């Protein structure tokens, strides 16, 4: 290899390596900026609410037994409040009923023989 060819090869190799380095550096900086923005966003919104995540997981888990609806208030109806959504869904399944969820009021309920079974989300 002639000295001039050797210099050109070295120069091209150096350019190729520096381009890879630059691309890697830009990817790393972009990733760090994304993580920083995400962390600031979560912090600014008050953090992640573990209870809200748990409620959403339960809604997804029991979606086959829950329908969206509206609670309008029931007269002459006795109420039984259950301790958890799992308990309410289990009772509804045992009685061959569907649970109705009123997102506005946060009430899950179903009615059997003038007896309202409910779980209050909040």
Buried (B, 14 or more C-beta within 10 A) or exposed (E): EEEEEEEEEEEEEEEEEEEEEEEEEEEEEEEEEEEEEEEEEEEEEEEEEEEEEEBEEBBEEBEEBBEEBEBEEEEEEEEEEBEEBEEBBBBBBEEEBBBBBBEEBEBBBBBEEEEBBBBEBE
